[in-house]
Structure formats: structure tokens, C-alpha cells
């Protein structure tokens, strides 16, 4: 499936905006991304296995906060990273 990568995480994907990944759940997709692009999962998932607060994920047109969310082979996963500062 296609995974859209936000600009702040593109250093892990050689500046590619979209990459391919496989998995039946969001957790499996993130694990596959980490196998292909080491270190990227830690930027999206914390030590308690929860999606970090500044990361937003959509599967198709539906937002999710759960790594257990099922993902279909034809779904697109879109990752957004909020920017903060002051």
C-alpha cells in the first residue's frame, strides 16, 4: 500500500513523499516501514506503543489513533506531523 510521509520524516525515506509498505494493521505497516527505513517508527510511536500526540494518521478517509486499526491492501495511509513552537 502507499504511505504518504510528512516532510519532517522524509530524511528517513531519502526525501520520498510516498513509499510502499505492507501489513494488515497500522502496527504492522509501521513495523514494515521501520524495517525499510530504520528509526522512522520511533518518531511516530512512543515507548508505550501509542501514536505520538503530534502525529496524525488517516487510513483512506478515516482518522485513527489506534495501531490496531485494520489496513487493506488498497488503502492509502497518510501521516501528518504537527509543528509546534513559539
C-alpha positions as CSV (number, residue, x, y, z in Angstrom):
1,X,0.0,0.0,0.0
2,X,1.0,3.6,-0.4
3,X,2.1,5.6,2.7
4,X,2.4,9.4,2.5
5,X,5.3,10.6,4.5
6,X,5.3,14.1,6.1
7,X,8.2,16.5,5.3
8,X,9.8,16.2,8.8
9,X,10.1,12.4,8.4
10,X,11.4,12.4,4.9
11,X,15.0,12.3,6.0
12,X,14.3,8.6,6.8
13,X,13.0,7.9,3.3
14,X,15.6,9.6,1.2
15,X,13.2,12.6,0.8
16,X,10.5,10.4,-0.8
17,X,7.0,11.8,-0.3
18,X,5.4,8.4,-0.6
19,X,6.6,4.9,0.0
20,X,5.3,1.4,-0.1
21,X,4.6,-0.7,3.0
22,X,2.7,-3.9,3.9
23,X,0.7,-5.0,6.8
24,X,-2.8,-5.9,7.9
25,X,-2.9,-3.4,10.8
26,X,-1.4,0.0,11.3
27,X,1.1,-1.5,13.7
28,X,2.3,-3.9,11.0
29,X,2.5,-1.2,8.5
30,X,4.7,0.9,10.9
31,X,6.8,-2.1,11.6
32,X,7.3,-2.7,7.9
33,X,8.2,1.0,7.4
34,X,10.8,0.6,10.2
35,X,12.4,-2.4,8.5
36,X,12.7,-0.5,5.3
37,X,13.6,2.9,6.9
38,X,15.2,2.2,10.3
39,X,14.3,4.7,13.0
40,X,11.1,6.1,11.4
41,X,8.7,4.1,13.7
42,X,10.2,5.7,16.9
43,X,9.4,9.1,15.5
44,X,5.7,8.1,15.2
45,X,5.2,5.7,18.1
46,X,6.3,6.2,21.7
47,X,7.7,3.7,24.3
48,X,4.2,2.7,25.4
49,X,3.3,1.7,21.8
50,X,0.9,4.6,21.3
51,X,0.9,7.0,18.4
52,X,2.8,10.1,19.5
53,X,0.5,13.1,20.2
54,X,1.9,15.3,17.4
55,X,1.3,12.5,14.8
56,X,-2.0,12.2,12.9
57,X,-2.8,9.2,10.8
58,X,-5.5,8.6,8.2
59,X,-6.3,5.3,6.6
60,X,-8.3,6.2,3.5
61,X,-10.6,9.0,4.6
62,X,-10.8,7.9,8.3
63,X,-8.5,9.3,11.0
64,X,-7.2,6.8,13.6
65,X,-5.2,6.9,16.8
66,X,-5.0,3.1,17.2
67,X,-2.2,0.9,16.0
68,X,-4.7,-2.0,15.9
69,X,-6.7,-0.4,13.1
70,X,-7.1,-2.8,10.1
71,X,-5.5,-1.7,6.8
72,X,-6.5,-3.0,3.4
73,X,-4.0,-3.7,0.6
74,X,-5.6,-0.9,-1.5
75,X,-5.8,1.6,1.4
76,X,-3.6,4.7,1.5
77,X,-2.1,5.6,4.8
78,X,-1.4,9.3,5.2
79,X,0.8,10.5,8.1
80,X,0.8,14.1,9.2
81,X,3.1,15.6,11.8
82,X,2.0,18.8,13.7
83,X,4.6,21.5,14.0
84,X,4.9,23.4,17.3
85,X,7.0,26.1,18.7
86,X,6.7,29.6,19.7
